[in-house]
Amino acid sequence: MANVHGVAGEWARVKGMVTGLWPLFLGVFIAGFAVAATAFADVVWGLALLVAAITYSCWSLLKGLRHAERFFKGARGEERVSSILAHLPDAYHVFNDFVADGKHVDHVVAGPAGVFAVETKYWRGNVTVEDGRILLDGRLPDRDPLEQAKKEAQLVKTALAAAGWNGAVTPVLAFASDTFRQHIAEVQGAVVMNSCELAKGFATERVVIPPAELERLVALMESNS
């Protein structure tokens, strides 16, 4: 079993709740102000404001819960990927929610075969590669996941270099929903695969990082997490 550091999906859940439900807090604040206005100022104006605040709060609650659910779905995908990565050989270390330059990277895997920054997606739909681009149900997604994965790998590389370790970091794009039609492929310098292919993807006898160097690297990553 690999050595697992951090809790998968924790940051996604926190971010989802904060970004999804903060408008509700604004609505509650306005409702409180409306109650005060009703009691100490203009009753009609205060009641009108209270009705508007309650309406806004209900709307923001429903919208916020839908927004938070998207993040929670992503968190479930991260948990699935983390549970698979946890079954890598003992020499591997899996860092969940690894922070690099203030950015939370879903997973960073360090082992004999190298260092890998894993971006997890939990997409419901048919994922394909055409002309070097990721498509969801035949369409370009709103945000390019390949660029996201490569950017995060660069952030990890820069963070590790600042800590005193200079080496390559391979970007990995993992689909926790296993909806990638090609199953596993290399696209634009990134490895794209379904979560069910992760164990196979790391099944290599190649040693890029010797044991002593890996131990030093893991110590640096632990101090960063």
C-alpha positions as CSV (number, residue, x, y, z in Angstrom):
1,M,0.0,0.0,0.0
2,A,1.2,3.5,-0.8
3,N,1.7,6.1,1.9
4,V,-1.2,8.5,1.8
5,H,-0.9,12.1,3.0
6,G,-3.9,14.5,3.4
7,V,-7.6,13.9,2.8
8,A,-9.0,13.7,-0.7
9,G,-11.8,16.0,-1.6
10,E,-11.6,18.1,1.6
11,W,-10.8,21.4,-0.2
12,A,-13.4,20.8,-2.9
13,R,-16.1,20.4,-0.3
14,V,-15.1,23.5,1.7
15,K,-14.8,25.6,-1.5
16,G,-18.2,24.4,-2.7
17,M,-19.9,25.3,0.5
18,V,-18.3,28.7,0.8
19,T,-18.7,29.8,-2.8
20,G,-22.2,28.3,-3.1
21,L,-23.8,29.5,0.1
22,W,-22.3,32.9,0.8
23,P,-25.2,34.7,-1.1
24,L,-27.5,33.1,1.5
25,F,-25.7,34.8,4.3
26,L,-26.2,38.1,2.5
27,G,-29.9,37.4,2.3
28,V,-30.1,36.6,6.0
29,F,-28.3,39.8,6.8
30,I,-30.7,41.8,4.7
31,A,-33.7,40.0,6.3
32,G,-32.3,41.0,9.7
33,F,-32.0,44.6,8.6
34,A,-35.5,44.5,7.3
35,V,-36.9,43.3,10.6
36,A,-35.1,46.1,12.4
37,A,-36.5,48.6,9.8
38,T,-40.0,47.2,10.4
39,A,-39.7,47.6,14.2
40,F,-38.0,51.0,14.3
41,A,-38.6,52.8,11.0
42,D,-41.1,52.5,8.1
43,V,-43.2,49.3,8.6
44,V,-44.3,49.1,4.9
45,W,-40.8,49.6,3.6
46,G,-39.4,47.2,6.1
47,L,-42.0,44.5,5.3
48,A,-41.4,44.9,1.5
49,L,-37.6,44.6,2.1
50,L,-38.2,41.5,4.3
51,V,-40.3,39.8,1.6
52,A,-37.6,40.6,-0.9
53,A,-34.9,39.3,1.4
54,I,-36.8,36.0,2.1
55,T,-37.4,35.5,-1.7
56,Y,-33.7,36.2,-2.4
57,S,-32.6,33.8,0.4
58,C,-34.7,30.9,-0.9
59,W,-33.5,31.5,-4.5
60,S,-29.8,31.7,-3.4
61,L,-30.2,28.6,-1.2
62,L,-31.5,26.5,-4.1
63,K,-28.8,27.9,-6.5
64,G,-26.1,27.5,-3.9
65,L,-26.9,23.9,-3.1
66,R,-26.8,23.1,-6.9
67,H,-23.4,24.9,-7.1
68,A,-22.1,23.1,-4.0
69,E,-23.3,19.7,-5.4
70,R,-20.9,20.1,-8.4
71,F,-18.0,20.5,-6.0
72,F,-19.2,17.6,-3.9
73,K,-19.4,15.5,-7.0
74,G,-15.8,16.4,-7.8
75,A,-14.8,15.6,-4.2
76,R,-16.3,12.1,-4.7
77,G,-14.2,11.7,-7.8
78,E,-11.1,12.7,-5.9
79,E,-11.9,10.1,-3.2
80,R,-12.3,7.4,-5.8
81,V,-9.0,8.2,-7.4
82,S,-7.2,8.5,-4.0
83,S,-8.5,5.1,-3.0
84,I,-7.1,3.6,-6.2
85,L,-3.7,5.4,-5.8
86,A,-3.6,4.1,-2.2
87,H,-3.1,0.6,-3.6
88,L,0.1,1.6,-5.4
89,P,3.3,-0.2,-4.1
90,D,4.8,0.7,-0.7
91,A,7.5,2.9,-2.2
92,Y,4.9,5.4,-3.5
93,H,3.5,8.5,-1.7
94,V,0.2,10.1,-2.5
95,F,-0.4,13.7,-1.4
96,N,-4.0,14.7,-1.6
97,D,-4.9,18.4,-1.9
98,F,-1.3,19.3,-2.3
99,V,-0.8,23.1,-2.1
100,A,1.5,24.6,-4.7
101,D,1.7,28.4,-4.9
102,G,-1.7,28.7,-3.2
103,K,-3.3,26.3,-5.6
104,H,-4.8,23.0,-4.4
105,V,-3.7,20.2,-6.7
106,D,-6.0,17.1,-6.4
107,H,-3.2,14.6,-6.0
108,V,0.6,14.5,-6.3
109,V,2.2,11.1,-6.6
110,A,5.9,10.6,-5.8
111,G,7.6,7.3,-6.3
112,P,10.4,5.5,-8.0
113,A,8.8,6.2,-11.4
114,G,8.8,9.9,-10.8
115,V,6.5,12.7,-9.7
116,F,3.0,13.1,-11.1
117,A,0.4,15.8,-10.7
118,V,-3.0,14.3,-11.0
119,E,-6.0,16.4,-12.0
120,T,-9.3,14.5,-11.4
121,K,-12.5,15.0,-13.3
122,Y,-15.8,13.4,-12.6
123,W,-17.6,14.0,-15.9
124,R,-20.9,12.4,-16.9
125,G,-20.7,12.0,-20.6
126,N,-18.6,10.6,-23.4
127,V,-15.0,11.9,-23.2
128,T,-12.9,11.7,-26.4
129,V,-9.7,13.2,-27.8
130,E,-9.8,14.8,-31.2
131,D,-7.0,16.9,-32.8
132,G,-5.2,16.9,-29.5
133,R,-8.2,18.3,-27.5
134,I,-10.5,16.8,-24.9
135,L,-14.1,16.8,-25.9
136,L,-17.2,16.0,-23.8
137,D,-20.0,14.6,-25.8
138,G,-18.3,15.9,-28.9
139,R,-18.0,19.5,-27.6
140,L,-15.2,21.5,-26.1
141,P,-15.7,22.0,-22.3
142,D,-15.9,25.4,-20.8
143,R,-12.4,25.0,-19.3
144,D,-9.6,23.0,-21.0
145,P,-8.7,20.2,-18.6
146,L,-5.4,19.5,-20.3
147,E,-4.2,23.1,-19.8
148,Q,-5.4,22.8,-16.2
149,A,-3.4,19.6,-15.6
150,K,-0.3,21.0,-17.3
151,K,-0.5,24.2,-15.4
152,E,-0.8,22.4,-12.1
153,A,2.1,20.1,-12.9
154,Q,4.2,23.3,-13.5
155,L,3.1,24.8,-10.2
156,V,4.2,21.6,-8.4
157,K,7.5,21.6,-10.3
158,T,8.1,25.2,-9.3
159,A,7.1,24.6,-5.7
160,L,9.4,21.6,-5.4
161,A,12.3,23.5,-7.1
162,A,11.8,26.3,-4.5
163,A,12.0,23.7,-1.7
164,G,15.3,22.3,-3.1
165,W,14.3,19.5,-5.5
166,N,14.7,19.9,-9.3
167,G,13.1,17.3,-11.4
168,A,10.3,16.6,-13.9
169,V,6.6,16.5,-12.9
170,T,4.3,14.7,-15.3
171,P,0.7,16.0,-15.7
172,V,-2.0,13.3,-15.4
173,L,-5.6,13.8,-16.2
174,A,-7.8,11.1,-14.5
175,F,-11.5,10.6,-15.2
176,A,-13.0,9.1,-12.1
177,S,-16.2,8.4,-14.0
178,D,-14.3,6.1,-16.4
179,T,-15.9,7.8,-19.4
180,F,-12.8,8.3,-21.4
181,R,-13.3,6.3,-24.6
182,Q,-9.7,5.7,-25.3
183,H,-9.1,4.5,-21.7
184,I,-5.5,5.7,-21.7
185,A,-3.5,8.1,-24.0
186,E,-0.8,10.7,-24.1
187,V,-2.1,14.1,-25.2
188,Q,0.0,17.3,-25.4
189,G,2.5,15.9,-23.0
190,A,0.0,14.8,-20.4
191,V,-1.2,11.3,-19.6
192,V,-5.0,11.0,-19.9
193,M,-6.7,7.9,-18.4
194,N,-9.7,6.5,-16.7
195,S,-9.4,5.9,-13.0
196,C,-9.6,2.1,-13.6
197,E,-6.3,2.4,-15.6
198,L,-4.3,4.1,-12.8
199,A,-2.8,0.9,-11.4
200,K,-1.7,-0.2,-14.9
201,G,-0.4,3.3,-15.6
202,F,1.9,3.2,-12.7
203,A,2.9,-0.5,-13.2
204,T,6.5,0.0,-14.3
205,E,9.9,-1.2,-13.2
206,R,11.5,2.0,-14.3
207,V,13.4,3.8,-11.5
208,V,13.7,7.5,-12.1
209,I,14.2,8.6,-8.5
210,P,16.6,6.4,-6.3
211,P,15.4,5.5,-2.8
212,A,17.6,8.0,-1.0
213,E,16.6,10.9,-3.3
214,L,12.9,9.9,-3.0
215,E,13.1,9.9,0.8
216,R,14.5,13.5,0.6
217,L,11.8,14.5,-1.8
218,V,9.0,13.2,0.4
219,A,10.4,15.0,3.4
220,L,10.4,18.3,1.4
221,M,6.8,17.6,0.3
222,E,5.7,16.8,3.8
223,S,7.1,20.1,5.0
224,N,5.2,21.9,2.3
225,S,1.8,20.2,3.0
